[in-house]
Amino acid sequence: MDPEWNESQPIYRQIRDRVVAMILDGLLKDGDALPSVRAVAAESRVNPLTVLKAYQQLADEKLVEKRRGLGMFVDRGARDRLLKLERDRFLNDQWPAIRATIQRLGLTPQDLWPATGSA
């Protein structure tokens, strides 16, 4: 995980979002172990409690499961649930503004998705 943080949201939330991105990108699959709290804390130079808070949020969201003495693991179906949630969020929160900008600028589908010359 990249140890660079932005000021727009708490670090635990950024860690949580990075794990979500890893699940969505297929870097973490169902049943895969999350990096240990200590490893993430050391690599990211943050307090282990910050990482633990991020992991706890993921567990509360039923995206990961705790296995006593073993660590945290990606829950079955987490990626599918995240895809649905992120798609809904995009379509409801971001797409209307993007669509309005596209219309305002008079962009066409060809402007947005130019032909690459390959079939």
MIVO-662652 format. One record per residue: residue in one letter; x negated, y, z of N, C-alpha, C in turn. Coordinates in steps of 0.02 Angstrom, whole numbers, padded with zeros to 5 digits, always signed. Layout:
N
AXYZXYZXYZ;...
REM end
This chain:
119
M-00042-00059+00000+00000+00000+00000-00044+00062+00000;D-00024+00110-00038-00061+00172-00043-00055+00212+00021;P-00111+00232+00052-00107+00267+00116-00091+00341+00110;E-00071+00366+00052-00053+00436+00044+00020+00446+00062;W+00034+00495+00104+00102+00507+00127+00124+00576+00105;N+00189+00583+00094+00215+00649+00080+00254+00675+00141;E+00265+00738+00142+00296+00770+00200+00373+00769+00197;S+00401+00743+00143+00473+00748+00133+00514+00700+00176;Q+00482+00647+00201+00519+00599+00243+00470+00565+00290;P+00497+00535+00343+00453+00502+00392+00412+00446+00361;I+00353+00433+00389+00308+00382+00362+00341+00313+00364;Y+00377+00297+00418+00409+00230+00421+00456+00221+00363;R+00491+00275+00343+00538+00270+00286+00500+00260+00221;Q+00442+00292+00214+00402+00284+00154+00375+00212+00150;I+00356+00184+00207+00333+00114+00208+00391+00069+00188;R+00449+00081+00215+00508+00042+00198+00522+00046+00123;D+00518+00106+00096+00532+00116+00025+00480+00080-00019;R+00418+00078+00004+00366+00043-00034+00378-00032-00035;V+00401-00059+00021+00417-00131+00022+00476-00144-00024;V+00526-00101-00023+00584-00108-00067+00560-00107-00140;A+00516-00061-00157+00490-00058-00226+00453-00121-00244;M+00416-00150-00197+00380-00212-00210+00429-00269-00223;I+00485-00270-00188+00536-00321-00199+00569-00310-00267;L+00588-00248-00282+00619-00233-00347+00573-00248-00405;D+00508-00235-00396+00460-00247-00450+00439-00320-00456;G+00464-00362-00410+00448-00433-00413+00380-00450-00383;L+00348-00402-00349+00285-00417-00316+00296-00458-00253;L+00354-00448-00222+00375-00490-00166+00439-00525-00186;K+00440-00590-00181+00498-00630-00202+00531-00662-00141;D+00591-00690-00152+00626-00724-00098+00579-00772-00063;G+00577-00767+00003+00537-00813+00043+00465-00792+00053;D+00441-00742+00016+00372-00718+00024+00364-00682+00090;A+00305-00691+00119+00289-00656+00181+00271-00583+00166;L+00295-00538+00208+00272-00469+00204+00202-00465+00233;P+00163-00417+00210+00097-00407+00242+00108-00396+00317;S+00060-00419+00357+00068-00413+00429+00070-00340+00450;V+00104-00327+00505+00108-00260+00533+00039-00232+00544;R-00005-00271+00573-00073-00248+00587-00111-00231+00523;A-00104-00273+00472-00139-00261+00409-00115-00197+00376;V-00050-00187+00374-00022-00127+00343-00043-00065+00384;A-00040-00070+00450-00060-00014+00492-00133+00005+00481;A-00176-00045+00478-00247-00032+00469-00260-00003+00400;E-00231-00033+00349-00241-00010+00280-00213+00060+00269;S-00157+00074+00300-00123+00138+00290-00143+00190+00341;R-00182+00170+00390-00204+00215+00444-00146+00247+00481;V-00098+00204+00500-00041+00227+00540-00035+00183+00601;N+00003+00204+00648+00016+00167+00709+00055+00103+00691;P+00037+00046+00720+00075-00016+00707+00150-00009+00723;L+00167+00033+00771+00238+00043+00788+00276+00076+00730;T+00241+00117+00690+00272+00147+00631+00289+00094+00580;V+00242+00048+00569+00254-00007+00522+00310-00052+00548;L+00308-00066+00613+00359-00108+00643+00428-00077+00635;K+00432-00011+00642+00497+00023+00633+00522+00015+00561;A+00476+00019+00512+00495+00010+00442+00520-00061+00431;Y+00483-00109+00458+00502-00179+00450+00568-00194+00485;Q+00579-00163+00543+00642-00173+00578+00700-00146+00538;Q+00690-00089+00504+00743-00062+00462+00760-00110+00406;L+00708-00140+00375+00719-00189+00323+00757-00250+00349;A+00742-00270+00410+00777-00326+00441+00850-00307+00455;D+00861-00246+00479+00929-00223+00493+00970-00220+00429;E+00937-00207+00373+00971-00204+00309+00979-00273+00277;K+00956-00324+00313+00960-00394+00290+00920-00406+00226;L+00865-00369+00218+00821-00378+00161+00763-00424+00179;V+00745-00426+00242+00693-00471+00266+00719-00506+00328;E+00688-00563+00343+00707-00599+00404+00645-00610+00446;K+00655-00607+00511+00601-00620+00558+00599-00695+00571;R+00539-00722+00571+00529-00792+00591+00481-00790+00649;R+00508-00807+00706+00470-00802+00769+00402-00837+00762;G+00350-00799+00776+00283-00825+00774+00252-00830+00705;L+00291-00816+00654+00267-00822+00585+00263-00755+00548;G+00308-00709+00565+00309-00644+00532+00375-00629+00499;M+00372-00585+00450+00432-00562+00414+00429-00588+00343;F+00487-00610+00318+00491-00640+00251+00549-00609+00213;V+00540-00603+00147+00593-00576+00105+00653-00624+00108;D+00710-00596+00122+00772-00636+00128+00796-00658+00059;R+00828-00715+00058+00856-00741-00005+00907-00692-00033;G+00900-00676-00097+00946-00631-00131+00933-00557-00119;A+00878-00541-00085+00864-00470-00069+00857-00428-00132;R+00822-00455-00182+00812-00416-00244+00878-00402-00279;D+00922-00451-00283+00986-00441-00315+01028-00388-00278;R+01027-00391-00211+01064-00342-00172+01035-00272-00182;L+00968-00269-00183+00935-00204-00193+00950-00176-00263;L+00948-00218-00313+00963-00195-00382+01033-00165-00385;K+01081-00198-00355+01150-00172-00356+01153-00106-00319;L+01123-00103-00261+01124-00042-00222+01089+00016-00258;E+01031+00003-00286+00993+00055-00321+01028+00077-00385;R+01058+00030-00421+01097+00048-00482+01156+00093-00464;D+01193+00073-00412+01250+00113-00390+01227+00182-00368;R+01173+00185-00331+01146+00250-00307+01126+00293-00367;F+01092+00263-00416+01072+00301-00475+01132+00328-00513;L+01181+00284-00526+01239+00304-00565+01281+00357-00530;N+01285+00354-00464+01326+00401-00426+01289+00465-00407;D+01224+00459-00391+01188+00517-00364+01144+00552-00415;Q+01112+00515-00460+01064+00546-00505+01089+00554-00576;W+01124+00504-00601+01145+00506-00671+01187+00566-00690;P+01235+00588-00650+01275+00646-00671+01233+00708-00687;A+01182+00722-00647+01139+00780-00660+01096+00768-00722;I+01071+00707-00731+01030+00691-00790+01073+00697-00853;R+01133+00670-00850+01179+00674-00907+01195+00746-00925;A+01207+00787-00875+01222+00857-00887+01162+00892-00920;T+01103+00876-00899+01043+00906-00929+01035+00883-01001;I+01046+00820-01015+01043+00794-01083+01092+00831-01128;Q+01153+00839-01104+01204+00874-01144+01186+00948-01153;R+01162+00980-01100+01144+01050-01103+01088+01062-01154;L+01041+01016-01158+00984+01023-01204+00999+00997-01274;G+01057+00965-01283+01077+00940-01348+01033+00881-01371;L+01009+00842-01323+00967+00784-01340+01010+00728-01368;T+00982+00691-01415+01016+00633-01444+00985+00569-01418;P+01018+00512-01427+00987+00449-01407+00918+00438-01440;Q+00910+00462-01501+00846+00454-01536+00792+00496-01502;D+00811+00554-01475+00763+00595-01438+00739+00559-01374;L+00786+00525-01344+00771+00492-01280+00736+00425-01289;W+00751+00392-01344+00725+00324-01356+00699+00322-01428;P+00644+00355-01443+00620+00358-01512+00599+00288-01537;A+00608+00278-01601+00587+00214-01631+00511+00208-01626;T+00488+00149-01609+00416+00138-01602+00386+00110-01665;G+00427+00095-01714+00402+00066-01776+00396-00009-01775;S+00409-00039-01717+00406-00113-01714+00476-00140-01708;A+00485-00199-01735+00552-00229-01735+00563-00272-01675;
REM end
